[in-house]
Amino acid sequence: MTKTHFIIDVPLMALTLLQGISEIVLLVGSNDSTYIGIGGYEWKYIHEIIGIPIMILFTLHFIEYCKWFINETKDVFRIGLFDSV
């Protein structure tokens, strides 16, 4: 899981941090109709753009974790099955 950690977890943490910052800016610097704009981009859209890669990375991480869990536990289930027979 070490390689997976650096490929998926580190970018996931960075994107989560960026999304958190954008949420704070949305909460502090906006009301229902206005958003703080930086470089021509509104924070609302930055927040949505950042959220998409987070969901993709989270899905990839979940798939990798499921593969790891199956590989780690298949021997346990196999041993238990043969013991019961």
MMTF fields as JSON, N, C-alpha, C and O atoms, coordinates in Angstrom:
{
  "mmtfVersion": "1.0.0",
  "mmtfProducer": "UNKNOWN",
  "numBonds": 339,
  "numAtoms": 340,
  "numGroups": 85,
  "numChains": 1,
  "numModels": 1,
  "chainsPerModel": [1],
  "groupsPerChain": [85],
  "chainIdList": ["A"],
  "bondAtomList": [4, 2, 8, 6, 12, 10, 16, 14, 20, 18, 24, 22, 28, 26, 32, 30, 36, 34, 40, 38, 44, 42, 48, 46, 52, 50, 56, 54, 60, 58, 64, 62, 68, 66, 72, 70, 76, 74, 80, 78, 84, 82, 88, 86, 92, 90, 96, 94, 100, 98, 104, 102, 108, 106, 112, 110, 116, 114, 120, 118, 124, 122, 128, 126, 132, 130, 136, 134, 140, 138, 144, 142, 148, 146, 152, 150, 156, 154, 160, 158, 164, 162, 168, 166, 172, 170, 176, 174, 180, 178, 184, 182, 188, 186, 192, 190, 196, 194, 200, 198, 204, 202, 208, 206, 212, 210, 216, 214, 220, 218, 224, 222, 228, 226, 232, 230, 236, 234, 240, 238, 244, 242, 248, 246, 252, 250, 256, 254, 260, 258, 264, 262, 268, 266, 272, 270, 276, 274, 280, 278, 284, 282, 288, 286, 292, 290, 296, 294, 300, 298, 304, 302, 308, 306, 312, 310, 316, 314, 320, 318, 324, 322, 328, 326, 332, 330, 336, 334],
  "bondOrderList": [1, 1, 1, 1, 1, 1, 1, 1, 1, 1, 1, 1, 1, 1, 1, 1, 1, 1, 1, 1, 1, 1, 1, 1, 1, 1, 1, 1, 1, 1, 1, 1, 1, 1, 1, 1, 1, 1, 1, 1, 1, 1, 1, 1, 1, 1, 1, 1, 1, 1, 1, 1, 1, 1, 1, 1, 1, 1, 1, 1, 1, 1, 1, 1, 1, 1, 1, 1, 1, 1, 1, 1, 1, 1, 1, 1, 1, 1, 1, 1, 1, 1, 1, 1],
  "groupList": [{"groupName": "MET", "atomNameList": ["N", "CA", "C", "O"], "elementList": ["N", "C", "C", "O"], "formalChargeList": [0, 0, 0, 0], "bondAtomList": [1, 0, 2, 1, 3, 2], "bondOrderList": [1, 1, 2], "singleLetterCode": "M", "chemCompType": "L-PEPTIDE LINKING"}, {"groupName": "THR", "atomNameList": ["N", "CA", "C", "O"], "elementList": ["N", "C", "C", "O"], "formalChargeList": [0, 0, 0, 0], "bondAtomList": [1, 0, 2, 1, 3, 2], "bondOrderList": [1, 1, 2], "singleLetterCode": "T", "chemCompType": "L-PEPTIDE LINKING"}, {"groupName": "LYS", "atomNameList": ["N", "CA", "C", "O"], "elementList": ["N", "C", "C", "O"], "formalChargeList": [0, 0, 0, 0], "bondAtomList": [1, 0, 2, 1, 3, 2], "bondOrderList": [1, 1, 2], "singleLetterCode": "K", "chemCompType": "L-PEPTIDE LINKING"}, {"groupName": "HIS", "atomNameList": ["N", "CA", "C", "O"], "elementList": ["N", "C", "C", "O"], "formalChargeList": [0, 0, 0, 0], "bondAtomList": [1, 0, 2, 1, 3, 2], "bondOrderList": [1, 1, 2], "singleLetterCode": "H", "chemCompType": "L-PEPTIDE LINKING"}, {"groupName": "PHE", "atomNameList": ["N", "CA", "C", "O"], "elementList": ["N", "C", "C", "O"], "formalChargeList": [0, 0, 0, 0], "bondAtomList": [1, 0, 2, 1, 3, 2], "bondOrderList": [1, 1, 2], "singleLetterCode": "F", "chemCompType": "L-PEPTIDE LINKING"}, {"groupName": "ILE", "atomNameList": ["N", "CA", "C", "O"], "elementList": ["N", "C", "C", "O"], "formalChargeList": [0, 0, 0, 0], "bondAtomList": [1, 0, 2, 1, 3, 2], "bondOrderList": [1, 1, 2], "singleLetterCode": "I", "chemCompType": "L-PEPTIDE LINKING"}, {"groupName": "ASP", "atomNameList": ["N", "CA", "C", "O"], "elementList": ["N", "C", "C", "O"], "formalChargeList": [0, 0, 0, 0], "bondAtomList": [1, 0, 2, 1, 3, 2], "bondOrderList": [1, 1, 2], "singleLetterCode": "D", "chemCompType": "L-PEPTIDE LINKING"}, {"groupName": "VAL", "atomNameList": ["N", "CA", "C", "O"], "elementList": ["N", "C", "C", "O"], "formalChargeList": [0, 0, 0, 0], "bondAtomList": [1, 0, 2, 1, 3, 2], "bondOrderList": [1, 1, 2], "singleLetterCode": "V", "chemCompType": "L-PEPTIDE LINKING"}, {"groupName": "PRO", "atomNameList": ["N", "CA", "C", "O"], "elementList": ["N", "C", "C", "O"], "formalChargeList": [0, 0, 0, 0], "bondAtomList": [1, 0, 2, 1, 3, 2], "bondOrderList": [1, 1, 2], "singleLetterCode": "P", "chemCompType": "L-PEPTIDE LINKING"}, {"groupName": "LEU", "atomNameList": ["N", "CA", "C", "O"], "elementList": ["N", "C", "C", "O"], "formalChargeList": [0, 0, 0, 0], "bondAtomList": [1, 0, 2, 1, 3, 2], "bondOrderList": [1, 1, 2], "singleLetterCode": "L", "chemCompType": "L-PEPTIDE LINKING"}, {"groupName": "ALA", "atomNameList": ["N", "CA", "C", "O"], "elementList": ["N", "C", "C", "O"], "formalChargeList": [0, 0, 0, 0], "bondAtomList": [1, 0, 2, 1, 3, 2], "bondOrderList": [1, 1, 2], "singleLetterCode": "A", "chemCompType": "L-PEPTIDE LINKING"}, {"groupName": "GLN", "atomNameList": ["N", "CA", "C", "O"], "elementList": ["N", "C", "C", "O"], "formalChargeList": [0, 0, 0, 0], "bondAtomList": [1, 0, 2, 1, 3, 2], "bondOrderList": [1, 1, 2], "singleLetterCode": "Q", "chemCompType": "L-PEPTIDE LINKING"}, {"groupName": "GLY", "atomNameList": ["N", "CA", "C", "O"], "elementList": ["N", "C", "C", "O"], "formalChargeList": [0, 0, 0, 0], "bondAtomList": [1, 0, 2, 1, 3, 2], "bondOrderList": [1, 1, 2], "singleLetterCode": "G", "chemCompType": "PEPTIDE LINKING"}, {"groupName": "SER", "atomNameList": ["N", "CA", "C", "O"], "elementList": ["N", "C", "C", "O"], "formalChargeList": [0, 0, 0, 0], "bondAtomList": [1, 0, 2, 1, 3, 2], "bondOrderList": [1, 1, 2], "singleLetterCode": "S", "chemCompType": "L-PEPTIDE LINKING"}, {"groupName": "GLU", "atomNameList": ["N", "CA", "C", "O"], "elementList": ["N", "C", "C", "O"], "formalChargeList": [0, 0, 0, 0], "bondAtomList": [1, 0, 2, 1, 3, 2], "bondOrderList": [1, 1, 2], "singleLetterCode": "E", "chemCompType": "L-PEPTIDE LINKING"}, {"groupName": "ASN", "atomNameList": ["N", "CA", "C", "O"], "elementList": ["N", "C", "C", "O"], "formalChargeList": [0, 0, 0, 0], "bondAtomList": [1, 0, 2, 1, 3, 2], "bondOrderList": [1, 1, 2], "singleLetterCode": "N", "chemCompType": "L-PEPTIDE LINKING"}, {"groupName": "TYR", "atomNameList": ["N", "CA", "C", "O"], "elementList": ["N", "C", "C", "O"], "formalChargeList": [0, 0, 0, 0], "bondAtomList": [1, 0, 2, 1, 3, 2], "bondOrderList": [1, 1, 2], "singleLetterCode": "Y", "chemCompType": "L-PEPTIDE LINKING"}, {"groupName": "TRP", "atomNameList": ["N", "CA", "C", "O"], "elementList": ["N", "C", "C", "O"], "formalChargeList": [0, 0, 0, 0], "bondAtomList": [1, 0, 2, 1, 3, 2], "bondOrderList": [1, 1, 2], "singleLetterCode": "W", "chemCompType": "L-PEPTIDE LINKING"}, {"groupName": "CYS", "atomNameList": ["N", "CA", "C", "O"], "elementList": ["N", "C", "C", "O"], "formalChargeList": [0, 0, 0, 0], "bondAtomList": [1, 0, 2, 1, 3, 2], "bondOrderList": [1, 1, 2], "singleLetterCode": "C", "chemCompType": "L-PEPTIDE LINKING"}, {"groupName": "ARG", "atomNameList": ["N", "CA", "C", "O"], "elementList": ["N", "C", "C", "O"], "formalChargeList": [0, 0, 0, 0], "bondAtomList": [1, 0, 2, 1, 3, 2], "bondOrderList": [1, 1, 2], "singleLetterCode": "R", "chemCompType": "L-PEPTIDE LINKING"}],
  "groupTypeList": [0, 1, 2, 1, 3, 4, 5, 5, 6, 7, 8, 9, 0, 10, 9, 1, 9, 9, 11, 12, 5, 13, 14, 5, 7, 9, 9, 7, 12, 13, 15, 6, 13, 1, 16, 5, 12, 5, 12, 12, 16, 14, 17, 2, 16, 5, 3, 14, 5, 5, 12, 5, 8, 5, 0, 5, 9, 4, 1, 9, 3, 4, 5, 14, 16, 18, 2, 17, 4, 5, 15, 14, 1, 2, 6, 7, 4, 19, 5, 12, 9, 4, 6, 13, 7],
  "groupIdList": [1, 2, 3, 4, 5, 6, 7, 8, 9, 10, 11, 12, 13, 14, 15, 16, 17, 18, 19, 20, 21, 22, 23, 24, 25, 26, 27, 28, 29, 30, 31, 32, 33, 34, 35, 36, 37, 38, 39, 40, 41, 42, 43, 44, 45, 46, 47, 48, 49, 50, 51, 52, 53, 54, 55, 56, 57, 58, 59, 60, 61, 62, 63, 64, 65, 66, 67, 68, 69, 70, 71, 72, 73, 74, 75, 76, 77, 78, 79, 80, 81, 82, 83, 84, 85],
  "secStructList": [7, 2, 2, 2, 0, 0, 0, 0, 0, 2, 2, 2, 2, 2, 2, 2, 2, 2, 2, 2, 2, 2, 2, 2, 2, 2, 2, 2, 2, 7, 7, 1, 1, 7, 7, 7, 3, 3, 6, 6, 3, 3, 2, 2, 2, 2, 2, 2, 2, 2, 2, 2, 2, 2, 2, 2, 2, 2, 2, 2, 2, 2, 2, 2, 2, 2, 2, 2, 2, 2, 2, 2, 2, 2, 2, 2, 2, 2, 2, 2, 2, 2, 2, 2, 7],
  "xCoordList": [0.826, 0.0, 0.865, 0.333, 2.183, 3.04, 2.969, 2.814, 3.083, 3.022, 1.648, 1.542, 0.617, -0.738, -0.893, -1.561, -0.275, -0.372, 0.164, -0.465, 1.312, 1.91, 1.218, 1.181, 0.671, 0.011, -1.369, -1.783, -2.082, -3.478, -3.678, -4.331, -3.138, -3.439, -2.863, -3.535, -1.63, -1.006, -1.745, -2.069, -2.029, -2.841, -4.235, -4.792, -4.802, -6.127, -6.103, -7.01, -5.06, -4.944, -4.765, -5.352, -3.95, -3.726, -5.019, -5.345, -5.751, -7.008, -8.049, -8.833, -8.058, -8.989, -8.682, -9.592, -7.394, -6.991, -7.448, -7.98, -7.24, -7.679, -9.194, -9.703, -9.908, -11.362, -11.811, -12.755, -11.125, -11.448, -11.227, -12.038, -10.114, -9.843, -10.941, -11.424, -11.333, -12.374, -13.703, -14.47, -13.986, -15.223, -15.192, -16.196, -14.04, -13.911, -14.128, -14.83, -13.515, -13.682, -15.146, -15.671, -15.799, -17.219, -18.049, -18.953, -17.742, -18.53, -18.261, -19.189, -16.99, -16.616, -16.886, -17.361, -16.582, -16.566, -17.743, -17.665, -18.828, -19.926, -21.26, -21.394, -22.238, -23.613, -24.281, -23.584, -25.583, -26.256, -25.998, -26.105, -25.659, -25.6, -24.197, -23.987, -23.236, -21.907, -20.836, -20.96, -19.789, -18.651, -17.378, -17.335, -16.347, -15.058, -14.451, -14.36, -14.039, -13.413, -11.917, -11.46, -11.151, -9.694, -9.246, -9.515, -8.569, -8.072, -9.179, -8.985, -10.327, -11.429, -12.274, -13.314, -11.85, -12.615, -13.318, -12.716, -14.568, -15.282, -14.957, -14.772, -14.89, -14.556, -15.58, -15.255, -16.827, -17.852, -17.413, -17.513, -16.931, -16.541, -15.231, -15.055, -14.317, -13.072, -13.402, -12.829, -14.321, -14.728, -15.31, -15.017, -16.132, -16.723, -15.675, -15.715, -14.736, -13.684, -12.776, -12.359, -12.469, -11.613, -12.343, -11.716, -13.65, -14.41, -14.434, -14.505, -14.375, -14.438, -13.217, -13.393, -11.966, -10.81, -10.79, -10.304, -11.312, -11.361, -12.235, -11.869, -13.371, -14.247, -13.603, -13.728, -12.913, -12.233, -11.14, -11.045, -10.31, -9.224, -9.772, -9.222, -10.844, -11.431, -11.943, -11.788, -12.559, -13.054, -11.902, -11.985, -10.816, -9.639, -9.057, -8.682, -8.985, -8.447, -9.322, -8.801, -10.62, -11.532, -11.376, -11.402, -11.212, -11.003, -9.7, -9.664, -8.622, -7.338, -7.445, -6.891, -8.156, -8.318, -9.094, -8.751, -10.136, -10.907, -10.028, -10.1, -9.188, -8.268, -7.321, -7.103, -6.758, -5.831, -6.54, -5.99, -7.753, -8.495, -8.799, -8.685, -9.186, -9.482, -8.219, -8.262, -7.092, -5.837, -5.393, -4.867, -5.597, -5.165, -6.066, -5.603, -7.33, -8.27, -8.664, -9.343, -8.26, -8.706, -8.157, -8.842, -6.941, -6.395, -7.172, -7.392, -7.583, -8.342, -9.662, -10.039, -10.365, -11.641, -11.441, -12.25, -10.377, -10.11, -9.812, -10.328, -8.988, -8.654, -9.916, -10.145, -10.738, -11.977, -12.919, -13.6, -12.969, -13.847, -13.399, -14.225, -12.093, -11.599, -11.702, -11.892, -11.581, -11.724, -13.147, -13.357, -14.119, -15.505, -15.871, -16.797, -15.157, -15.415, -14.677, -14.734],
  "yCoordList": [-1.207, 0.0, 1.263, 2.372, 1.11, 2.295, 3.089, 4.31, 2.389, 3.084, 3.728, 4.862, 3.008, 3.551, 4.789, 5.747, 4.769, 5.921, 7.178, 8.233, 7.078, 8.268, 8.671, 9.854, 7.7, 8.035, 8.626, 9.541, 8.123, 8.519, 9.354, 10.395, 8.931, 9.628, 11.034, 11.958, 11.209, 12.533, 13.555, 14.634, 13.255, 14.214, 14.401, 15.497, 13.339, 13.443, 14.411, 15.229, 14.319, 15.234, 16.671, 17.594, 16.86, 18.211, 18.792, 19.95, 17.997, 18.482, 18.736, 19.68, 17.902, 18.114, 19.42, 20.158, 19.708, 20.974, 22.152, 23.13, 22.062, 23.137, 23.301, 24.422, 22.19, 22.282, 22.91, 23.699, 22.553, 23.158, 24.658, 25.415, 25.094, 26.529, 27.207, 28.276, 26.585, 27.197, 27.252, 28.198, 26.247, 26.28, 27.413, 28.096, 27.616, 28.709, 30.05, 30.92, 30.207, 31.456, 31.645, 32.756, 30.559, 30.66, 31.085, 31.911, 30.52, 30.842, 32.252, 32.972, 32.648, 33.93, 35.076, 36.137, 34.864, 35.988, 36.085, 36.795, 35.408, 35.463, 35.468, 35.018, 35.996, 35.781, 34.958, 34.318, 34.954, 34.076, 34.452, 33.601, 35.711, 36.141, 36.494, 36.578, 36.701, 37.122, 36.17, 35.567, 36.052, 35.21, 36.012, 36.912, 35.684, 36.336, 35.802, 34.588, 36.681, 36.251, 36.474, 37.549, 35.464, 35.585, 35.197, 34.084, 36.093, 35.807, 35.539, 34.791, 36.138, 35.947, 34.718, 34.529, 33.875, 32.671, 32.899, 33.389, 32.549, 32.656, 31.439, 30.336, 31.648, 30.553, 29.43, 28.269, 29.781, 28.739, 27.696, 26.494, 28.158, 27.222, 26.523, 25.349, 27.223, 26.586, 25.439, 24.354, 25.691, 24.673, 23.45, 22.313, 23.683, 22.563, 21.812, 20.584, 22.536, 21.895, 21.056, 19.966, 21.552, 20.808, 19.565, 18.534, 19.657, 18.536, 17.312, 16.187, 17.508, 16.381, 15.469, 14.259, 16.001, 15.108, 14.425, 13.3, 15.087, 14.449, 13.199, 12.163, 13.287, 12.121, 11.012, 9.834, 11.386, 10.38, 9.689, 8.461, 10.476, 9.897, 9.041, 7.981, 9.49, 8.708, 7.371, 6.342, 7.388, 6.146, 5.201, 4.004, 5.737, 4.909, 4.326, 3.154, 5.154, 4.69, 3.581, 2.6, 3.723, 2.706, 1.391, 0.32, 1.466, 0.259, -0.427, -1.646, 0.361, -0.21, -0.847, -1.92, -0.185, -0.74, -2.052, -2.999, -2.116, -3.366, -4.492, -5.618, -4.194, -5.215, -5.692, -6.893, -4.742, -5.092, -5.939, -6.937, -5.549, -6.272, -7.698, -8.634, -7.865, -9.204, -10.058, -11.224, -9.485, -10.241, -10.624, -11.718, -9.737, -10.017, -11.034, -11.785, -11.066, -11.907, -13.193, -14.03, -13.377, -14.588, -15.853, -16.876, -15.807, -16.976, -17.266, -18.428, -16.23, -16.42, -17.118, -18.064, -16.652, -17.269, -18.693, -19.572, -18.929, -20.264, -21.232, -22.35, -20.812, -21.671, -21.98, -23.124, -20.946, -21.155, -22.107, -22.901, -22.039, -22.909, -24.365, -25.257, -24.604, -25.974, -26.522, -27.725, -25.666, -26.133, -26.609, -27.568, -25.931, -26.308, -27.617, -28.304, -27.972, -29.236, -30.32, -31.483],
  "zCoordList": [0.0, 0.0, 0.0, -0.062, 0.068, 0.121, -1.171, -1.149, -2.304, -3.588, -3.77, -4.239, -3.401, -3.511, -2.645, -3.034, -1.469, -0.566, -1.236, -1.161, -1.888, -2.482, -3.777, -4.115, -4.504, -5.767, -5.52, -6.232, -4.53, -4.34, -3.084, -3.148, -1.943, -0.69, -0.639, -0.182, -1.1, -1.009, -1.871, -1.373, -3.166, -3.928, -3.338, -3.4, -2.768, -2.162, -0.987, -0.834, -0.151, 0.974, 0.499, 1.064, -0.545, -1.066, -1.631, -1.37, -2.401, -2.97, -1.888, -1.986, -0.865, 0.242, 0.952, 1.328, 1.135, 1.746, 0.899, 1.425, -0.418, -1.306, -1.269, -1.274, -1.234, -1.177, 0.139, 0.172, 1.22, 2.511, 2.501, 3.034, 1.888, 1.777, 0.968, 1.34, -0.137, -0.967, -0.222, -0.399, 0.611, 1.395, 2.406, 2.607, 3.048, 4.013, 3.317, 3.832, 2.138, 1.398, 1.007, 1.072, 0.603, 0.252, 1.459, 1.335, 2.627, 3.811, 4.31, 4.68, 4.322, 4.907, 3.943, 4.35, 2.662, 1.738, 0.81, -0.192, 1.094, 0.135, 0.855, 1.993, 0.143, 0.575, -0.517, -1.304, -0.591, -1.55, -2.998, -3.881, -3.26, -4.656, -5.145, -6.355, -4.258, -4.71, -4.208, -3.142, -4.995, -4.635, -4.848, -5.688, -4.09, -4.294, -5.578, -5.759, -6.465, -7.71, -7.651, -7.262, -8.036, -8.082, -9.474, -9.926, -10.156, -11.496, -12.498, -13.456, -12.285, -13.217, -12.93, -13.561, -11.989, -11.643, -10.315, -9.36, -10.262, -8.999, -8.14, -8.654, -6.841, -5.937, -6.003, -5.753, -6.343, -6.467, -7.489, -7.241, -8.63, -9.689, -9.343, -9.668, -8.692, -8.25, -7.29, -7.385, -6.375, -5.406, -6.119, -5.746, -7.141, -7.869, -8.679, -8.754, -9.285, -10.085, -9.191, -9.582, -8.001, -7.072, -6.56, -6.319, -6.395, -5.846, -6.745, -6.249, -8.065, -9.004, -8.872, -8.734, -8.907, -8.724, -7.364, -7.248, -6.33, -5.013, -5.071, -4.517, -5.725, -5.825, -6.655, -6.321, -7.739, -8.57, -7.765, -7.772, -7.066, -6.273, -5.137, -4.84, -4.504, -3.424, -3.944, -3.287, -5.135, -5.733, -6.045, -5.767, -6.627, -6.919, -5.641, -5.593, -4.607, -3.334, -2.754, -2.223, -2.847, -2.325, -3.078, -2.471, -4.405, -5.214, -4.817, -4.65, -4.665, -4.25, -2.868, -2.629, -1.964, -0.624, -0.672, 0.036, -1.502, -1.629, -2.158, -1.666, -3.172, -3.699, -2.605, -2.443, -1.854, -0.781, 0.275, 0.74, 0.653, 1.68, 1.237, 2.028, -0.024, -0.547, -0.542, -0.15, -0.975, -0.989, 0.417, 0.621, 1.387, 2.755, 3.45, 4.309, 3.092, 3.841, 3.128, 3.723, 1.872, 1.167, 1.821, 1.841, 2.356, 3.048, 4.325, 4.666, 5.025, 6.261, 5.963, 6.655, 4.932, 4.59, 4.083, 4.378, 3.325, 2.791, 3.937, 3.953, 4.889, 6.027, 6.831, 7.223, 7.075, 7.824, 7.116, 7.764, 5.796, 5.015, 5.137, 5.332, 5.022, 5.106, 6.522, 6.701, 7.528, 8.901, 9.177, 9.919, 8.573, 8.84, 8.139, 8.57, 7.062, 6.356, 7.086, 6.687]
}
